[in-house]
Amino acid sequence: MIRFEDVTITYAGAARPALAHVELAVPEGELALVAGRTGSGKSTLLRAVNGLVPHFTGGHLEGRVSVAGLDTRDRPPRDLAHLVGYVGQDPLAGFVTDTVEEELAYGMEQLAVAPSVMRKRVEETLDLLGIADLRRRPLRTLSGGQQQRVAIGAVLTTDPRVLVLDEPTSALDPTAAEDVLAAVTRLVHDLGVTVLMAEHRMERVLQYADRLLVVDDAAVRQGTPQELLVDSPVAPPVVELARVAGWTPLPLSVRDARRRATHLRFELAATPAYAGPPVRVAAGAAPVLTASSVVVRHGQVVAVRGVDLGLHAGEVVALMGRNGSGKSSLLWALQGSGPRHTGQVDVGGEDPGSVTAARARALVGLVPQTAADLLYLETVDEECAAADRESDAAPGTCRRLLERVAPGVPGDRHPRDLSEGQRLSLVLAVQLTAAPRVVLLDEPTRGLDYTAKAALGAIVADLAAQGTPVVVATHDVEFVAAVADRVVVMAEGEVVADGPTVEVVAASPIFAPQVAKVLGAPWLTPAQVREALVGVAP
């Protein structure tokens, strides 16, 4: 169904190809998972399938890309719209209407689908993705995860034979991600749809994949997941755990790993009990940030309902909850830029909502979900230099921070030409340059591979070691397991759970990381298991 024949893609001004001499074939009715480090060329590979590369993005394509026998060199993306459905990393960039129902119908209108068929498909898609209650909502009022589901639905209604998804679950909570992947898998198994999916959270998708494509150093390797994950530079926690334990063949799901884990549980039981990470919050210490009775409304919708929250020096707090639970609204209210209808926020005697924007940024730094909104200059180097000047930081401070999270980002590249993960890394570096007293990160792992997430985790740990409280609003349970001291769970604008990470997530069927599902508490990460087996306390 999808065929690449000696494909090399080089963008204008680039020193080397984004992809070089790629040979691959994906048969009809298969789900192929595309993996690779941030900026490795995964998005370029996906966009070449429907001709976005090079017809829209520019660049030079050598070789041949064909879908169902149609050569993308001869046909622009619009001529393949009936055949290939594409969902990019940023759902807002693809919306063309105002409401959910209109967006679901728009693609079918362009393809001249009969009205009776359109109505039926809209209803089926609303139910399939669990968004029937959103049908009349304006798109701009939806959370990031809700927008992502609508973007996927807008493509599904056109009934494509090939579905190309770039980070489809990056903004989804675990339950919503499972629902979307179940729907996609149903299309593959029951209708023979061919799916090409790039996803950094491999733990969510791997068990469903028929084929794995690993993009590394402009080349693409393909094979079964078990074959390629033996030495893949990126691998999910369950595979990392298998490498630690020496299991072969590699398990691809929690269920497979649990069947193999009996001996490992006995080994761990014989090691000194793991007491969790060291306590970084001094007993009786006053909080750096105090929020009292915070209420946020968006029109008639109450997004945050009287939330109280205290953040202490050196504390890493994970803010979790389903899409639309109020996490982002709370973060914006704490930072001072977003609406806060009632309640108080205090940072060292100052309210971020009552001071200048520059002062608020020095009190509370926020990296939003749509990180690109904060980028306005022509190159990465200009953004970094501006961040240094505005924060009175030493020249090169921002660039050094960027290198830690996403090394090798070209300084002369336009920020809009970066991958989603690279743009987020740049905004994170810009915000941290100001050395704020409190740092808030809204879905910071979107678009980041496991290596980049480990680098981000090291930065978070460094901030905590310096006494800076960090709040990470995320659906990435594996990242939470690795970095958070405390987890706060929101539902319908209220805090429904607040406690140490291992107590909140380990026993949860929704928020438990893969290692906890395999081994039980207190084990949360492969690193903890590795260090316990060699006799070193984590």
For each residue, the residues with C-beta under 8 A, 3 or more apart:
1: 26 27 28 29 30 67 68 161 162 194
2: 24 25 26 32 49 66 67 162 194 196
3: 24 25 26 64 65 66 67
4: 7 22 23 24 25 48 63 64 65 220
5: 23 63 64 65 66
6: 21 22 23 62 63 64
7: 4 19 21 22 23 48 61 62 63 64 65
8: 17 19 20 21 22 61 62 63
9: 17 18 19 44 48 53 54 59 60 61 62
10: 14 16 17 18 59 60
11: 14 18 57 58 59 60
12: 58 59 60
13:
14: 10 11 17 18 59
15:
16: 10 20 218
17: 8 9 10 14 20 218
18: 9 10 11 14 41 44 59 218
19: 7 8 9 22 41 44 45 48 215 218 219 220
20: 8 16 17 218 219
21: 6 7 8 63 219
22: 4 6 7 8 19 45 63 219 220
23: 4 5 6 7 220
24: 2 3 4 213 220 222
25: 2 3 4
26: 1 2 3 30 32 194 196 211
27: 1 30 194
28: 1 161 192 194
29: 1 188 189 192 193 194
30: 1 26 27 188 194 195 210 211
31: 184 185 188 195 197 208 209 210 211
32: 2 26 194 195 196 197 209 210 211 212 213 222
33: 197 198 199 202 205 206 209 211 212 213 225
34: 42 45 46 196 197 198 199 213 215
35: 42 198 199 200 202 212 213 214 215 232 234
36: 40 41 42 198 214 215 216 233 234 449
37: 40 216 233 234 449 451 452
38: 200 406 419 421 422 425 447 448 449 451 452
39: 406 408 409 418 419 421 422
40: 36 37 215 216 217 449
41: 18 19 36 44 45 215 218
42: 34 35 36 45 46 166 198 215
43: 46 47 88 89 166 198 419 420
44: 9 18 19 41 47 48 53
45: 19 22 34 41 42 48 49 198 213 215 220
46: 34 42 43 49 86 164 165 166 196 198
47: 43 44 50 52 53 56 57 86
48: 4 7 9 19 44 45 51 52 53 61 65 72
49: 2 45 46 65 67 72 84 86 162 164 196
50: 47 67 72 77 80 81 84 86 162 164
51: 48 54 55 56 65 72 73 75 76 77 80
52: 47 48 55 56 57 77 86
53: 9 44 47 48 56 57 59 61
54: 9 51 57 58 59 60 61
55: 51 52 72 76 77
56: 47 51 52 53 77
57: 11 47 52 53 54
58: 11 12 54
59: 9 10 11 12 14 18 53 54
60: 9 10 11 12 54
61: 7 8 9 48 53 54 65 73
62: 6 7 8 9
63: 4 5 6 7 8 21 22
64: 3 4 5 6 7 71 73
65: 3 4 5 7 48 49 51 61 71 72 73
66: 2 3 5 69 70 71 72
67: 1 2 3 49 50 70 72 80 83 84 162
68: 1 83 161 162
69: 66
70: 66 67 74 75 79 80 83
71: 64 65 66 74 75
72: 48 49 50 51 55 65 66 67 75 80
73: 51 61 64 65
74: 70 71
75: 51 70 71 72 79 80
76: 51 55 79 80
77: 50 51 52 55 56 80 81 86
78: 81
79: 70 75 76
80: 50 51 67 70 72 75 76 77 83 84
81: 50 77 78 84 107 110 111 158
82: 111 158 160
83: 67 68 70 80 160 161 162
84: 49 50 67 80 81 160 161 162 163 164
85: 155 156 158 160 162 163 164
86: 46 47 49 50 52 77 155 164 166
87: 91 94 151 152 155 163 164 165 166 168
88: 43 91 93 94 151 166
89: 43 166 167 170 419 420 446 447
90: 93 94 370 372 420
91: 87 88 94 95 144 147 148 150 151 171
92: 95 139 147 370
93: 88 90
94: 87 88 90 91 151 154
95: 91 92 103 139 147 150 151 154
96: 103 106
97: 102 103 106 139
98: 102 138 139
99: 102 103 135 136 137 138 139
100: 103 104 131 134 135 136 137 139 142 150
101: 104 105 122 135 136
102: 97 98 99 105 106
103: 95 96 97 99 100 106 139 150 153 154
104: 100 101 121 122 125 126 150 153 154 157
105: 101 102 108 109 118 122 157
106: 96 97 102 103 109 110 154
107: 81 110 111 154 155 157 158
108: 105 111 113 117 118 121 157 158
109: 105 106 112 113 118
110: 81 106 107
111: 81 82 107 108 158
112: 109
113: 108 109 117 118 121 158
114: 117 118
115: 118 119
116: 119 120
117: 108 113 114 120 121
118: 105 108 109 113 114 115 121 122 157
119: 115 116 122 123
120: 116 117 123 124
121: 104 108 113 117 118 124 125 157 159
122: 101 104 105 118 119 125 126 157
123: 119 120 126 127
124: 120 121 127 128
125: 104 121 122 128 129 153 156 157
126: 104 122 123 129 131 132 135 153
127: 123 124 130 132
128: 124 125 153 156 183
129: 125 126 149 152 153 156 179 180 183
130: 127 149 176 179
131: 100 126 134 135 146 149 150 153
132: 126 127 135
133:
134: 100 131 137 142 146 150
135: 99 100 101 126 131 132
136: 99 100 101
137: 99 100 134 141 142
138: 98 99 141 142
139: 92 95 97 98 99 100 103 142 147 150
140:
141: 137 138 298 299 301
142: 100 134 137 138 139 146 147 150 324
143: 146 147 171 323 324 328
144: 91 147 148 171 323 328 369 370 443
145: 148 149 171 172 173 176 322 323 324 475
146: 131 134 142 143 149 150 323 324
147: 91 92 95 139 142 143 144 150 151 171
148: 91 144 145 151 152 168 169 170 171 172
149: 129 130 131 145 146 152 153 172 176 180 323
150: 91 95 100 103 104 131 134 139 142 146 147 153 154
151: 87 88 91 94 95 147 148 154 155
152: 87 129 148 149 155 156 165 168 180
153: 103 104 125 126 128 129 131 149 150 156 157
154: 94 95 103 104 106 107 150 151 157 158
155: 85 86 87 107 151 152 158 160 163
156: 85 125 128 129 152 153 159 160 163 183 187
157: 104 105 107 108 118 121 122 125 153 154
158: 81 82 85 107 108 111 113 154 155
159: 121 156
160: 82 83 84 85 155 156 163 193
161: 1 28 68 83 84 192 193 194
162: 1 2 49 50 67 68 83 84 85 193 194 195 196
163: 84 85 87 155 156 160 184 187 193 194 195 196 197
164: 46 49 50 84 85 86 87 195 196 197
165: 46 87 152 168 184 195 196 197 198 199
166: 42 43 46 86 87 88 89 198
167: 89 170 198 199 200 420 446 447
168: 87 148 152 165 172 180 184 197 199
169: 148 172 176 177 180 181 199 201 204 205
170: 89 148 167 199 200 201 420 443 446 447
171: 91 143 144 145 147 148 323 369 443 446 475
172: 145 148 149 168 169 176 177 180 323 475
173: 145 176 177 320 321 322 323 475 510
174: 177 178 204 475 477 510 511
175: 178 179 322 510
176: 130 145 149 169 172 173 179 180 322 323
177: 169 172 173 174 180 181 201 204 475
178: 174 175 181 182 204
179: 129 130 175 176 182 183
180: 129 149 152 168 169 172 176 177 183 184
181: 169 177 178 184 185 204 205 208
182: 178 179 185 186
183: 128 129 156 179 180 186 187
184: 31 163 165 168 180 181 187 188 195 197 208
185: 31 181 182 188 189 208
186: 182 183 189 190 191
187: 156 163 183 184 190 191 193 195
188: 29 30 31 184 185 191 192 193 194 195
189: 29 185 186
190: 186 187
191: 186 187 188
192: 28 29 161 188
193: 29 160 161 162 163 187 188
194: 1 2 26 27 28 29 30 32 161 162 163 188
195: 30 31 32 162 163 164 165 184 187 188
196: 2 26 32 34 46 49 162 163 164 165
197: 31 32 33 34 163 164 165 168 184 205
198: 33 34 35 36 42 43 45 46 165 166 167
199: 33 34 35 165 167 168 169 170 202 204 205
200: 35 38 167 170 234 421 445 447 448 449 450
201: 169 170 177 204 205 236 476 478
202: 33 35 199 205 206 234 235 236
203: 206 236 237 238 478 514
204: 169 174 177 178 181 199 201
205: 33 169 181 197 199 201 202 208 209
206: 33 202 203 209 212 225 236 238 239 252 253
207: 252 253
208: 31 181 184 185 205
209: 31 32 33 205 206 212 225
210: 30 31 32
211: 26 30 31 32 33 222 223 224 225
212: 32 33 35 206 209 222 223 224 225 227 228 229 232
213: 24 32 33 34 35 45 220 221 222
214: 35 36 220 221 222 228 232 233 234
215: 19 34 35 36 40 41 42 45 219 220
216: 36 37 40 219 221 233
217: 40
218: 16 17 18 19 20 41
219: 19 20 21 22 215 216
220: 4 19 22 23 24 45 213 214 215
221: 213 214 216 228
222: 24 32 211 212 213 214 228
223: 211 212 227 228
224: 211 212 227 228
225: 33 206 209 211 212 228 229 250 252
226: 229 230 249 250 252
227: 212 223 224 230
228: 212 214 221 222 223 224 225 231 232
229: 212 225 226 232 235 239 250 252
230: 226 227 250
231: 228
232: 35 212 214 228 229 235
233: 36 37 214 216 451
234: 35 36 37 200 202 214 449 450 451
235: 202 229 232 239 240 243 450
236: 201 202 203 206 239 240 450 478 514
237: 203 240 241 478 513 514 515 525 526
238: 203 206 241 242 251 252 253 254 257 514 515 518
239: 206 229 235 236 242 243 250 251 252
240: 235 236 237 243 244 526
241: 237 238 244 245 257 514 515 518 526 529
242: 238 239 245 246 247 248 250 251 257 260
243: 235 239 240 246 250 526
244: 240 241 526 529 530 533
245: 241 242 260 261 264 529
246: 242 243
247: 242 250 251 257 260
248: 242
249: 226
250: 225 226 229 230 239 242 243 247
251: 238 239 242 247 256 257 259 260
252: 206 207 225 226 229 238 239 256
253: 206 207 238 256 257
254: 238 257 258 514 517 518
255: 258 259
256: 251 252 253 259 260
257: 238 241 242 247 251 253 254 260 261 514 518
258: 254 255 261 517 518
259: 251 255 256
260: 242 245 247 251 256 257 264
261: 245 257 258 264 265 518 519
262: 265 266
263: 266 267
264: 245 260 261 267 268 519 529
265: 261 262 268 269 519 520
266: 262 263 269 270
267: 263 264 270 271 533
268: 264 265 271 519 523 529 532 533
269: 265 266
270: 266 267
271: 267 268 274 532 533 535
272: 532 537
273: 522
274: 271 522 523 528 532 537 538
275: 522
276: 500 501 502 522
277: 280 485 538
278:
279: 485
280: 277 314 315 316 464 465 485
281: 285 312 313 314 315 485
282: 285 312 313
283:
284:
285: 281 282 312 313
286: 312
287: 290 310 311 312 469
288: 311 312 313 347 348 437 438 467 469
289: 309 310 311 334 345 346 347 364 437 438 469
290: 287 309 310 311 344 345 346
291: 294 307 308 309 310 333 334 343 344 345 346
292: 308 343 344 345 346
293: 306 307 308 342 343 344
294: 291 304 306 307 308 309 330 333 334 340 342 343 344 345
295: 302 304 305 306 340 341 342 343
296: 302 303 304 326 329 330 332 333 338 339 340 341 493
297: 300 301 302 303 339 341
298: 141 301 303 329 339
299: 141
300: 297
301: 141 297 298
302: 295 296 297 305 493
303: 296 297 298 326 329 330 493
304: 294 295 296 307 326 329 330 333 493
305: 295 302 326 492 493 494
306: 293 294 295 343 494
307: 291 293 294 304 326 330 343 490 493 494 495
308: 291 292 293 294 495
309: 289 290 291 294 330 334 488 495
310: 287 289 290 291
311: 287 288 289 290 315 317 438 469 471
312: 281 282 285 286 287 288 315 469
313: 281 282 285 288 467 468 469
314: 280 281 464 465 466 467 468 469
315: 280 281 311 312 464 469 470 485 486
316: 280 460 461 464 469 470 472 483 484 485 486
317: 311 469 470 471 472 484 485 486 487 488
318: 471 472 473 474 480 483 484 486 487 488 501
319: 327 330 331 471 472 473 474 488 490
320: 173 327 473 474 475 477 480 487 488 489 490 511
321: 173 325 326 327 489 490 491 496
322: 145 173 175 176 325 491
323: 143 144 145 146 149 171 172 173 176 475
324: 142 143 145 146
325: 321 322 490 491 492 493
326: 296 303 304 305 307 321 329 330 490 492 493 494
327: 319 320 321 330 331 442 473 490
328: 143 144 331 332 368 369 442 473
329: 296 298 303 304 326 332 333 338 339 493
330: 294 296 303 304 307 309 319 326 327 333 334 473 490
331: 319 327 328 334 335 338 366 440 442 471 473
332: 296 328 329 335 337 338 339 366 368
333: 291 294 296 304 329 330 336 338 339 340 343 345 353
334: 289 291 294 309 330 331 345 352 364 366 438 440 471
335: 331 332 338 352 360 364 365 366 440
336: 333 345 351 352 353 354 355 360 363 364
337: 332 357 360 366
338: 296 329 331 332 333 335
339: 296 297 298 329 332 333
340: 294 295 296 333 343 345 353
341: 295 296 297
342: 293 294 295
343: 291 292 293 294 295 306 307 333 340
344: 290 291 292 293 294 351
345: 289 290 291 292 294 333 334 336 340 351 352 353
346: 289 290 291 292 349 350 351
347: 288 289 350 351 352 363 364 437 438
348: 288 363 437
349: 346
350: 346 347 354 355 359 363
351: 336 344 345 346 347 354 355
352: 334 335 336 345 347 355 359 360 363 364
353: 333 336 340 345 360
354: 336 350 351
355: 336 350 351 352 359 360 363
356: 359 360
357: 337 360 361
358: 361 362 390
359: 350 352 355 356 362 363
360: 335 336 337 352 353 355 356 357 363 364
361: 357 358 364 365 431 434 436
362: 358 359 434 435 436 437
363: 336 347 348 350 352 355 359 360 436 437 438
364: 289 334 335 336 347 352 360 361 436 437 438 439 440
365: 335 361 431 432 434 436 438 439 440
366: 331 332 334 335 337 431 440 441 442
367: 371 424 427 428 431 439 440 441 442 444
368: 328 332 371 373 374 427 442
369: 144 171 328 442 443 446
370: 90 92 144 373
371: 367 368 374 375 423 424 426 427 428
372: 90 375 415 416 423 427
373: 368 370
374: 368 371 427 430 431
375: 371 372 383 415 416 423 426 427 430
376:
377: 382 383 386 415
378: 382 414
379: 382 383 411 412 413 414 415
380: 383 384 402 409 410 411 412 413 414 415 418 426
381: 384 385 399 411 412
382: 377 378 379 385 386
383: 375 377 379 380 386 387 398 415 426 430
384: 380 381 387 388 398 399 402 411 426 429 430 433
385: 381 382 388 389 395 398
386: 377 382 383 389 390
387: 383 384 390 391 393 397 398 429 430 433 434
388: 384 385 391 393 394 395 396 397 398 433
389: 385 386 392
390: 358 386 387 434
391: 387 388 397 433 434 435
392: 389
393: 387 388 397 398 433 434 435
394: 388 397
395: 385 388
396: 388 399 400
397: 387 388 391 393 394 400 401 433
398: 383 384 385 387 388 393 401 402 429 430 433
399: 381 384 396 402 403 411 429
400: 396 397 403 404
401: 397 398 404 405 428 429 432 433 459
402: 380 384 398 399 405 406 409 425 426 429
403: 399 400 406 407 408
404: 400 401 407 455 458 459
405: 401 402 425 428 429 448 452 455 456 459
406: 38 39 402 403 409 421 422 425 426 448 452 455
407: 403 404
408: 39 403
409: 39 380 402 406 413 418 422 425 426
410: 380 413
411: 379 380 381 384 399
412: 379 380 381
413: 379 380 409 410 417 418
414: 378 379 380 417 418
415: 372 375 377 379 380 383 418 423 426
416: 372 375 423
417: 413 414
418: 39 380 409 413 414 415 422 423 426
419: 38 39 43 89 422 423 447
420: 43 89 90 167 170 423 424 446 447
421: 38 39 200 406 424 425 446 447 448 449 452
422: 38 39 406 409 418 419 425 426 447
423: 371 372 375 415 416 418 419 420 426 427 447
424: 367 371 420 421 427 428 444 446 447 448
425: 38 402 405 406 409 421 422 428 429 448 452 456
426: 371 375 380 383 384 402 406 409 415 418 422 423 429 430
427: 367 368 371 372 374 375 423 424 430 431
428: 367 371 401 405 424 425 431 432 441 444 456 459
429: 384 387 398 399 401 402 405 425 426 432 433
430: 374 375 383 384 387 398 426 427 433
431: 361 365 366 367 374 427 428 434 436 439
432: 365 401 428 429 435 436 439 459 463
433: 384 387 388 391 393 397 398 401 429 430
434: 361 362 365 387 390 391 393 431
435: 362 391 393 432
436: 361 362 363 364 365 431 432 439 468
437: 288 289 347 348 362 363 364 468
438: 288 289 311 334 347 363 364 365 468 469 470 471
439: 364 365 367 431 432 436 463 468 469 470 471
440: 331 334 335 364 365 366 367 470 471 473
441: 366 367 428 444 460 470 471 472 473 474
442: 327 328 331 366 367 368 369 473
443: 144 170 171 369 446 473 474 475 476
444: 367 424 428 441 448 456 472 474
445: 200 448 453 456 474 476 479
446: 89 167 170 171 369 420 421 424 443
447: 38 89 167 170 200 419 420 421 422 423 424
448: 38 200 405 406 421 424 425 444 445 452 453 456
449: 36 37 38 40 200 234 421 452 453
450: 200 234 235 236 453 454
451: 37 38 233 234 454 455
452: 37 38 405 406 421 425 448 449 455 456
453: 445 448 449 450 456 457 476 478 479 482
454: 450 451 457 458 482
455: 404 405 406 451 452 458 459
456: 405 425 428 444 445 448 452 453 459 460 479
457: 453 454 460 461 479 482 483
458: 404 454 455 461 462
459: 401 404 405 428 432 455 456 462 463
460: 316 441 456 457 463 464 470 472 483
461: 316 457 458 464 465 483
462: 458 459 465 466
463: 432 439 459 460 466 468 470
464: 280 314 315 316 460 461 467 468 469 470 485
465: 280 314 461 462
466: 314 462 463
467: 288 313 314 464
468: 313 314 436 437 438 439 463 464
469: 287 288 289 311 312 313 314 315 316 317 438 439 464
470: 315 316 317 438 439 440 441 460 463 464
471: 311 317 318 319 331 334 438 439 440 441
472: 316 317 318 319 441 444 460 479 480 483 484
473: 318 319 320 327 328 330 331 440 441 442 443
474: 318 319 320 441 443 444 445 479 480
475: 145 171 172 173 174 177 320 323 443
476: 201 443 445 453 479 480
477: 174 320 480 481 505 511 512 513
478: 201 203 236 237 453 481 482 513 514 525
479: 445 453 456 457 472 474 476 482 483
480: 318 320 472 474 476 477 483 484 487 501 505 511 513
481: 477 478 484 501 505 513 515 516 524 525
482: 453 454 457 478 479 524 525 527
483: 316 318 457 460 461 472 479 480
484: 316 317 318 472 480 481 487 501
485: 277 279 280 281 315 316 317 464 500 501
486: 315 316 317 318 498 499 500 501
487: 317 318 320 480 484 497 498 499 500 501 504 505 511
488: 309 317 318 319 320 495 497 498
489: 320 321 495 496 497 498 504 511
490: 307 319 320 321 325 326 327 330 493 494 495 496
491: 321 322 325 494 496
492: 305 325 326
493: 296 302 303 304 305 307 325 326 329 490
494: 305 306 307 326 490 491
495: 307 308 309 488 489 490 498
496: 321 489 490 491
497: 487 488 489 504
498: 486 487 488 489 495 504
499: 486 487 503 504
500: 276 485 486 487 503 504
501: 276 318 480 481 484 485 486 487 504 505 524
502: 276 505 506 521 522 524
503: 499 500 506 507
504: 487 489 497 498 499 500 501 508 511
505: 477 480 481 487 501 502 508 511 512 513 516 524
506: 502 503 512 516 520 521 522 524
507: 503 512 521
508: 504 505 511 512
509: 512
510: 173 174 175
511: 174 320 477 480 487 489 504 505 508
512: 477 505 506 507 508 509 516 517
513: 237 477 478 480 481 505 516 517 524 525
514: 203 236 237 238 241 254 257 478 517 518
515: 237 238 241 481 518 519 523 524 525 526 528 529
516: 481 505 506 512 513 519 520 521 523 524
517: 254 258 512 513 514
518: 238 241 254 257 258 261 514 515
519: 261 264 265 268 515 516 523 529
520: 265 506 516 523
521: 502 506 507 516
522: 273 274 275 276 502 506
523: 268 274 515 516 519 520 528 529
524: 481 482 501 502 505 506 513 515 516 528
525: 237 478 481 482 513 515 528 529
526: 237 240 241 243 244 515 529 530
527: 482 530 531 538
528: 274 515 523 524 525 531 532 538
529: 241 244 245 264 268 515 519 523 525 526 532 533
530: 244 526 527 533 534
531: 527 528 534 536 537 538
532: 268 271 272 274 528 529 535 536 537 538
533: 244 267 268 271 529 530
534: 530 531
535: 271 532
536: 531 532
537: 272 274 531 532
538: 274 277 527 528 531 532
